[in-house]
Amino acid sequence: MPVGRQASTSHLWPSGGAHLWPSGGTSTAHSHPRGHLVYAARGVLSVHTDRGTSVVPANRAAWIPAGFSHYHRAHGDTDMRIVFLPASLARLIPDRPVVYLVSDLAREVLLVLTGPDNYERSDREYDRAARARLRRVLIDELREAHEQPLQLPEPRDDRLRAVAQMLYDHPEDSTPLADLGKRIGASARTLSRLFHDELGMTFYEWRTQLRISHALVLLADGHDTTRVAHACGWANPSSFIAAFTDIVGTTPGRHRSGRR
């Protein structure tokens, strides 16, 4: 259940859930005995685990395996949907948190599996069988989809954590890695190696992921493209639009208006 700024509507049933969250709504850290998919039918969610942060706009779904401690935060008024998976299906997808691109078919299946029919009608045997078939279709769709680069890994090395914190606080900061390293007493070469070995990406790739994650939050809060571009470190909106489209798969304007 969300805490803090309370959700206006919440439904839970054995195979899933649906929550309407106000902007800024945040859950406590928790885990589930079954893995589950998290989808934002409207708005943007961030899903936080000790592995990193997944940003989930309306054309993505996040997978959280069983037992992973996590919490959610809503950015903009958000319609969050949850689908729990039985172990027989969960074993077909990764045993770590990932983000998937949602196809049109997968989106419709997610909406059916989490719509009002799941909690307003009696649980008939036919309905259970139909939902089981839909869950299998959903898994087939996800296995065909590529994992998406909206999972921002969390640094563990103290030097990387120090650099990351500076950029969390100021995502617009374009200071070169060498100069950031001087502030914490580490060379650019050492930091570059740590980014590659620990996070599996370059510093510039990681910073771009951070900026796009921040951009999704600002767009959900209603800021226009030009303001978001400057707030996230791009010198001009066209460069921001190109980077955003490359990672998210749609322009900032279309994303904000709900068109994929």
C-alpha positions as a Markdown table, in Angstrom:
| # | Residue | x | y | z |
|---|---|---|---|---|
| 1 | Met | 0.0 | 0.0 | 0.0 |
| 2 | Pro | 1.2 | 3.5 | -0.7 |
| 3 | Val | 2.1 | 5.7 | 2.3 |
| 4 | Gly | 2.8 | 9.4 | 2.8 |
| 5 | Arg | 0.5 | 11.0 | 0.3 |
| 6 | Gln | -2.2 | 8.3 | 0.3 |
| 7 | Ala | -3.6 | 6.6 | -2.8 |
| 8 | Ser | -7.2 | 7.6 | -3.6 |
| 9 | Thr | -8.1 | 4.1 | -4.7 |
| 10 | Ser | -6.5 | 0.7 | -4.1 |
| 11 | His | -7.5 | -2.8 | -5.0 |
| 12 | Leu | -5.7 | -6.0 | -4.2 |
| 13 | Trp | -6.5 | -9.6 | -5.2 |
| 14 | Pro | -4.5 | -12.9 | -5.2 |
| 15 | Ser | -3.0 | -12.4 | -8.7 |
| 16 | Gly | -2.6 | -8.7 | -8.8 |
| 17 | Gly | -3.4 | -5.2 | -7.8 |
| 18 | Ala | -4.3 | -1.7 | -9.0 |
| 19 | His | -3.5 | 1.6 | -7.2 |
| 20 | Leu | -4.2 | 5.2 | -8.1 |
| 21 | Trp | -1.4 | 7.3 | -6.7 |
| 22 | Pro | -1.1 | 11.0 | -6.3 |
| 23 | Ser | 2.1 | 12.6 | -7.5 |
| 24 | Gly | 4.8 | 12.0 | -4.9 |
| 25 | Gly | 3.0 | 8.9 | -3.4 |
| 26 | Thr | 5.6 | 6.5 | -2.0 |
| 27 | Ser | 5.4 | 3.0 | -0.5 |
| 28 | Thr | 7.5 | 1.6 | 2.3 |
| 29 | Ala | 10.3 | -0.8 | 1.4 |
| 30 | His | 8.8 | -4.3 | 1.2 |
| 31 | Ser | 9.1 | -7.6 | -0.7 |
| 32 | His | 6.8 | -10.3 | -2.0 |
| 33 | Pro | 7.0 | -14.1 | -2.0 |
| 34 | Arg | 6.2 | -14.1 | -5.7 |
| 35 | Gly | 7.8 | -12.1 | -8.5 |
| 36 | His | 5.6 | -9.4 | -10.0 |
| 37 | Leu | 5.4 | -7.0 | -13.0 |
| 38 | Val | 4.7 | -3.4 | -12.3 |
| 39 | Tyr | 3.1 | -1.2 | -15.0 |
| 40 | Ala | 2.1 | 2.4 | -15.1 |
| 41 | Ala | -1.1 | 2.7 | -17.2 |
| 42 | Arg | -0.8 | 6.4 | -16.6 |
| 43 | Gly | 2.0 | 8.6 | -15.1 |
| 44 | Val | 5.5 | 7.5 | -14.3 |
| 45 | Leu | 6.8 | 5.1 | -11.6 |
| 46 | Ser | 10.2 | 4.7 | -10.2 |
| 47 | Val | 11.0 | 1.3 | -8.6 |
| 48 | His | 13.9 | 1.3 | -6.2 |
| 49 | Thr | 15.9 | -1.8 | -5.2 |
| 50 | Asp | 19.4 | -2.3 | -3.8 |
| 51 | Arg | 20.4 | -3.1 | -7.3 |
| 52 | Gly | 19.4 | 0.3 | -8.6 |
| 53 | Thr | 16.4 | 2.4 | -9.8 |
| 54 | Ser | 14.0 | 1.4 | -12.6 |
| 55 | Val | 12.1 | 4.2 | -14.2 |
| 56 | Val | 8.8 | 3.0 | -15.6 |
| 57 | Pro | 6.9 | 5.3 | -18.0 |
| 58 | Ala | 3.7 | 4.1 | -19.8 |
| 59 | Asn | 5.5 | 2.1 | -22.5 |
| 60 | Arg | 7.6 | 0.1 | -20.1 |
| 61 | Ala | 7.0 | -2.6 | -17.5 |
| 62 | Ala | 9.3 | -3.5 | -14.6 |
| 63 | Trp | 10.0 | -7.0 | -13.4 |
| 64 | Ile | 10.8 | -7.5 | -9.7 |
| 65 | Pro | 11.7 | -11.1 | -8.7 |
| 66 | Ala | 10.4 | -12.8 | -5.6 |
| 67 | Gly | 12.1 | -11.7 | -2.4 |
| 68 | Phe | 13.6 | -8.4 | -3.7 |
| 69 | Ser | 13.2 | -5.6 | -1.2 |
| 70 | His | 11.9 | -2.5 | -3.1 |
| 71 | Tyr | 9.7 | 0.5 | -2.9 |
| 72 | His | 7.8 | 2.6 | -5.4 |
| 73 | Arg | 7.4 | 6.3 | -6.0 |
| 74 | Ala | 4.8 | 8.0 | -8.3 |
| 75 | His | 5.8 | 10.9 | -10.5 |
| 76 | Gly | 2.6 | 12.7 | -11.6 |
| 77 | Asp | -0.8 | 11.2 | -10.9 |
| 78 | Thr | -0.1 | 7.5 | -11.6 |
| 79 | Asp | -2.3 | 4.5 | -12.3 |
| 80 | Met | -0.1 | 1.6 | -11.1 |
| 81 | Arg | -0.9 | -2.0 | -12.1 |
| 82 | Ile | 0.6 | -5.2 | -10.6 |
| 83 | Val | 0.6 | -8.7 | -12.0 |
| 84 | Phe | 2.0 | -11.5 | -9.7 |
| 85 | Leu | 3.4 | -14.5 | -11.6 |
| 86 | Pro | 3.5 | -18.1 | -10.5 |
| 87 | Ala | 6.9 | -19.7 | -10.1 |
| 88 | Ser | 6.4 | -21.8 | -13.3 |
| 89 | Leu | 6.2 | -18.5 | -15.3 |
| 90 | Ala | 8.7 | -16.4 | -13.3 |
| 91 | Arg | 11.5 | -18.9 | -14.0 |
| 92 | Leu | 11.2 | -18.0 | -17.7 |
| 93 | Ile | 12.4 | -14.5 | -17.2 |
| 94 | Pro | 15.5 | -13.1 | -15.4 |
| 95 | Asp | 16.1 | -13.5 | -11.7 |
| 96 | Arg | 17.0 | -9.9 | -11.4 |
| 97 | Pro | 15.1 | -6.6 | -11.7 |
| 98 | Val | 14.7 | -5.6 | -15.4 |
| 99 | Val | 12.6 | -3.2 | -17.5 |
| 100 | Tyr | 10.9 | -4.3 | -20.7 |
| 101 | Leu | 9.4 | -2.4 | -23.6 |
| 102 | Val | 5.7 | -3.1 | -23.6 |
| 103 | Ser | 4.2 | -4.1 | -27.0 |
| 104 | Asp | 0.6 | -3.1 | -27.8 |
| 105 | Leu | -0.5 | -6.7 | -27.1 |
| 106 | Ala | 1.4 | -6.9 | -23.8 |
| 107 | Arg | -0.2 | -3.6 | -22.8 |
| 108 | Glu | -3.7 | -4.8 | -23.5 |
| 109 | Val | -3.0 | -8.1 | -21.6 |
| 110 | Leu | -1.7 | -6.1 | -18.6 |
| 111 | Leu | -4.8 | -3.9 | -18.6 |
| 112 | Val | -7.2 | -6.9 | -18.8 |
| 113 | Leu | -5.3 | -8.8 | -16.0 |
| 114 | Thr | -5.5 | -5.7 | -13.7 |
| 115 | Gly | -8.9 | -4.3 | -14.8 |
| 116 | Pro | -12.1 | -4.1 | -12.7 |
| 117 | Asp | -13.3 | -7.6 | -13.8 |
| 118 | Asn | -10.6 | -9.0 | -11.5 |
| 119 | Tyr | -12.0 | -7.5 | -8.4 |
| 120 | Glu | -15.7 | -6.7 | -9.1 |
| 121 | Arg | -16.9 | -10.2 | -10.3 |
| 122 | Ser | -16.9 | -13.6 | -8.6 |
| 123 | Asp | -13.9 | -15.7 | -9.2 |
| 124 | Arg | -15.3 | -18.2 | -11.7 |
| 125 | Glu | -13.3 | -21.2 | -12.8 |
| 126 | Tyr | -13.5 | -20.0 | -16.4 |
| 127 | Asp | -12.1 | -16.6 | -15.4 |
| 128 | Arg | -9.1 | -18.2 | -13.6 |
| 129 | Ala | -8.3 | -20.3 | -16.7 |
| 130 | Ala | -8.6 | -17.4 | -19.0 |
| 131 | Arg | -6.3 | -15.3 | -16.8 |
| 132 | Ala | -3.7 | -18.1 | -16.7 |
| 133 | Arg | -3.7 | -18.2 | -20.5 |
| 134 | Leu | -3.3 | -14.4 | -20.7 |
| 135 | Arg | -0.3 | -14.5 | -18.2 |
| 136 | Arg | 1.4 | -17.0 | -20.5 |
| 137 | Val | 0.8 | -14.7 | -23.5 |
| 138 | Leu | 2.3 | -11.9 | -21.5 |
| 139 | Ile | 5.4 | -13.8 | -20.7 |
| 140 | Asp | 5.8 | -14.8 | -24.4 |
| 141 | Glu | 5.6 | -11.1 | -25.3 |
| 142 | Leu | 8.2 | -10.1 | -22.7 |
| 143 | Arg | 10.6 | -12.9 | -23.7 |
| 144 | Glu | 10.5 | -11.5 | -27.3 |
| 145 | Ala | 11.1 | -7.9 | -26.0 |
| 146 | His | 14.5 | -6.4 | -25.4 |
| 147 | Glu | 15.5 | -5.3 | -21.9 |
| 148 | Gln | 15.4 | -1.6 | -21.8 |
| 149 | Pro | 18.1 | 0.9 | -20.6 |
| 150 | Leu | 15.9 | 2.5 | -18.0 |
| 151 | Gln | 17.4 | 0.6 | -15.1 |
| 152 | Leu | 19.9 | 2.9 | -13.4 |
| 153 | Pro | 22.4 | 0.6 | -11.5 |
| 154 | Glu | 23.4 | 1.7 | -8.0 |
| 155 | Pro | 27.1 | 2.1 | -7.4 |
| 156 | Arg | 28.6 | 0.2 | -4.5 |
| 157 | Asp | 32.2 | 1.5 | -4.5 |
| 158 | Asp | 32.6 | 4.5 | -2.3 |
| 159 | Arg | 34.3 | 6.5 | -5.0 |
| 160 | Leu | 31.5 | 5.8 | -7.5 |
| 161 | Arg | 28.9 | 6.6 | -4.9 |
| 162 | Ala | 30.5 | 9.9 | -4.2 |
| 163 | Val | 30.4 | 10.8 | -7.9 |
| 164 | Ala | 26.9 | 9.5 | -8.3 |
| 165 | Gln | 25.6 | 11.6 | -5.4 |
| 166 | Met | 27.0 | 14.8 | -7.0 |
| 167 | Leu | 25.1 | 14.0 | -10.1 |
| 168 | Tyr | 21.9 | 12.9 | -8.3 |
| 169 | Asp | 22.0 | 16.3 | -6.6 |
| 170 | His | 22.8 | 18.2 | -9.9 |
| 171 | Pro | 21.9 | 16.2 | -13.0 |
| 172 | Glu | 22.6 | 19.3 | -15.1 |
| 173 | Asp | 26.3 | 19.2 | -14.1 |
| 174 | Ser | 28.4 | 18.6 | -17.2 |
| 175 | Thr | 31.7 | 18.6 | -15.4 |
| 176 | Pro | 34.2 | 16.1 | -17.0 |
| 177 | Leu | 34.9 | 12.9 | -15.1 |
| 178 | Ala | 38.5 | 13.9 | -14.5 |
| 179 | Asp | 37.4 | 17.0 | -12.7 |
| 180 | Leu | 34.8 | 15.2 | -10.7 |
| 181 | Gly | 37.5 | 12.7 | -9.7 |
| 182 | Lys | 39.7 | 15.5 | -8.4 |
| 183 | Arg | 37.0 | 16.4 | -5.9 |
| 184 | Ile | 37.0 | 12.9 | -4.4 |
| 185 | Gly | 40.7 | 12.1 | -4.9 |
| 186 | Ala | 40.4 | 9.5 | -7.7 |
| 187 | Ser | 41.7 | 9.6 | -11.2 |
| 188 | Ala | 39.6 | 9.5 | -14.3 |
| 189 | Arg | 41.2 | 6.2 | -15.3 |
| 190 | Thr | 40.3 | 4.6 | -12.0 |
| 191 | Leu | 36.7 | 5.9 | -12.1 |
| 192 | Ser | 36.3 | 4.8 | -15.8 |
| 193 | Arg | 37.4 | 1.3 | -14.9 |
| 194 | Leu | 35.0 | 1.2 | -11.9 |
| 195 | Phe | 32.1 | 2.3 | -14.1 |
| 196 | His | 32.8 | -0.4 | -16.6 |
| 197 | Asp | 33.6 | -3.2 | -14.2 |
| 198 | Glu | 30.9 | -2.5 | -11.6 |
| 199 | Leu | 28.0 | -0.9 | -13.6 |
| 200 | Gly | 28.7 | -2.4 | -17.0 |
| 201 | Met | 28.7 | 1.0 | -18.8 |
| 202 | Thr | 30.8 | 4.1 | -19.3 |
| 203 | Phe | 30.5 | 7.2 | -17.2 |
| 204 | Tyr | 28.8 | 9.1 | -20.0 |
| 205 | Glu | 26.3 | 6.3 | -20.6 |
| 206 | Trp | 25.5 | 6.2 | -16.9 |
| 207 | Arg | 25.1 | 10.0 | -16.7 |
| 208 | Thr | 22.8 | 9.9 | -19.7 |
| 209 | Gln | 20.7 | 7.3 | -18.1 |
| 210 | Leu | 20.5 | 9.4 | -14.9 |
| 211 | Arg | 19.5 | 12.5 | -16.9 |
| 212 | Ile | 16.8 | 10.7 | -18.9 |
| 213 | Ser | 15.4 | 9.2 | -15.6 |
| 214 | His | 15.3 | 12.7 | -14.2 |
| 215 | Ala | 13.7 | 14.0 | -17.4 |
| 216 | Leu | 10.9 | 11.5 | -17.1 |
| 217 | Val | 10.1 | 12.7 | -13.6 |
| 218 | Leu | 10.1 | 16.4 | -14.7 |
| 219 | Leu | 7.9 | 15.7 | -17.7 |
| 220 | Ala | 5.5 | 13.8 | -15.4 |
| 221 | Asp | 5.4 | 16.9 | -13.2 |
| 222 | Gly | 4.2 | 19.0 | -16.2 |
| 223 | His | 7.4 | 20.8 | -17.2 |
| 224 | Asp | 7.9 | 21.7 | -20.9 |
| 225 | Thr | 10.6 | 20.2 | -23.1 |
| 226 | Thr | 12.9 | 23.2 | -23.1 |
| 227 | Arg | 12.9 | 23.6 | -19.3 |
| 228 | Val | 13.5 | 19.8 | -18.9 |
| 229 | Ala | 16.4 | 19.9 | -21.4 |
| 230 | His | 18.3 | 22.6 | -19.5 |
| 231 | Ala | 17.5 | 21.1 | -16.1 |
| 232 | Cys | 19.0 | 17.8 | -17.2 |
| 233 | Gly | 22.2 | 19.2 | -18.7 |
| 234 | Trp | 21.5 | 19.5 | -22.4 |
| 235 | Ala | 22.6 | 22.7 | -24.1 |
| 236 | Asn | 19.7 | 22.8 | -26.5 |
| 237 | Pro | 16.3 | 21.0 | -26.7 |
| 238 | Ser | 17.1 | 19.3 | -30.0 |
| 239 | Ser | 20.0 | 17.3 | -28.4 |
| 240 | Phe | 17.8 | 16.4 | -25.5 |
| 241 | Ile | 14.9 | 15.2 | -27.8 |
| 242 | Ala | 17.4 | 13.0 | -29.8 |
| 243 | Ala | 18.8 | 11.4 | -26.6 |
| 244 | Phe | 15.4 | 11.0 | -25.1 |
| 245 | Thr | 13.9 | 9.4 | -28.2 |
| 246 | Asp | 16.9 | 7.0 | -28.5 |
| 247 | Ile | 16.4 | 5.7 | -25.0 |
| 248 | Val | 12.7 | 5.9 | -24.4 |
| 249 | Gly | 11.5 | 5.3 | -27.9 |
| 250 | Thr | 9.3 | 8.4 | -28.3 |
| 251 | Thr | 9.8 | 12.1 | -28.2 |
| 252 | Pro | 9.3 | 14.0 | -24.9 |
| 253 | Gly | 6.2 | 15.8 | -26.3 |
| 254 | Arg | 4.5 | 12.5 | -27.3 |
| 255 | His | 5.5 | 10.9 | -24.1 |
| 256 | Arg | 4.0 | 13.7 | -22.0 |
| 257 | Ser | 0.8 | 13.6 | -24.0 |
| 258 | Gly | 0.5 | 9.9 | -23.5 |
| 259 | Arg | 1.1 | 8.9 | -27.2 |
| 260 | Arg | 3.8 | 6.3 | -27.7 |
